[in-house]
Amino acid sequence: MRSIIHLVGVAAIAAPALFASTYALAAAADADADAGREAYIRVGCYSCHGYEGQGAGTGPKLAPDPLPYAALSNFVRQTSGAMPPYTPAVLPEEDLQDIYAYLQSRPAAPDPDDI
């Protein structure tokens, strides 16, 4: 009986987080890449990650093929490394979703053999 109560308690705690994560994924799918480019520049992402998310000496490559949205969002919000965390007060969720759409929209680099 105790195990069932524990399981119900865990489910009650995890369900809102799962719903929020699912909602964020769905919202990210509807995001606007053009607005994301504007937010990416306005917030200053380009200064470390390059204008196309290609990476630079100060920040890793973000595009194309960014991390899954949940992982990127978690890192942006809770990083403790050289990059400061961007809370929703600094970077609203809608802007982060648009930035993700922008990163997804970046084309792959050409194959060096084709240059």
N, C-alpha and C positions, 0 to 999 in steps of 0.2 A: 504494500500500500504506500509506503514511504517513497518508493521509486516512482510510482505513478504521480504522486503529488510533486515530486522534484521535477519530473518530466513536464508536467503541466506548467509549473513555474518557469522553467527554462523556455518553453514554447511561448508563454505570455510575454517574456522579456524579448525574445528573438523575433517574434512576429512583427512588431513595429519597425525594427531595423531592416528586416527582410523586405517589408512593404516599401519603406523609404528607399532602399537600394533599387528595388524593381522600378519604382516610380522615377528615380533619377536616371536609370538606364533608358526608360521609355522617353523621358523628356530630352535626354541627350540625343536620341535618334531624331527628334524633331527640331534640333537646334539649327541655327543659321550661321553658315561658315563665313559669310561676309561680315556679319556683326562680330563673329569670333575673331576675325583678323583685326578689326578695330579695337576690340577689348585686349587682344594680345599685345598690341602696340601701346595702347593707353596705360595698361598696368605695368608695362616694361619687360614683359617676357623676352622680347627680342634682344634685349641688351645682354643676356646670357646665353640664349638659345638660338640666336640668329633670326632674321626676318621670316624665314621659311621653316623654322623649327629644326634646321639642319645641324644644330649644335655649334658650339664654339669652345674656345679654351676655358671659358668660365662656366659652361653648362652643357649637359649632355644633349644628344640628338633626341628630339621628340617626334619628328615626323619624317617620312610618312610612317604609317603603322604605329601609332602611339600605343602606350600601355592600354589595357582594358580600362574603360571609364572609371569603374569603381576603384581600381588601383591608383590611377592618376589623381582622382579626386581626393582619396585618402592621403596620398603623399603631399599634394598641394596644401591641404588643410592642416596636416599634422607633422610636417617635416621638422626635423631637429638638426639638419645639416647646415651647409653653407647658405642654402636658400631659406629665406624667412617663410614661415607659414602664412598663407593667405586665407584669413578667416572670411566668412560670408559678409562681414561688415566692410572688408576691403575689396573682395572679389565675390559679388553675388553669384548664387548658384546658376542663374540663367546665363551670366557671362562665362562662367567656367564651362558650361555645356556648349555654348557657342564657340569657345576657344577649342574645345575638343573636336567639334565639327570642322573647324578650320584646319586643325592638325591632320584630321582624317582626309581632308580634301587635297592635301599637298601631293603632287605627283612624285612617283619614285624617280630617283636619279637615273640618267641614261646608263646603259651598260658601257663601260669603258671601251669595249671592243667595237662599239658602234659609233664612237666619237671620231 
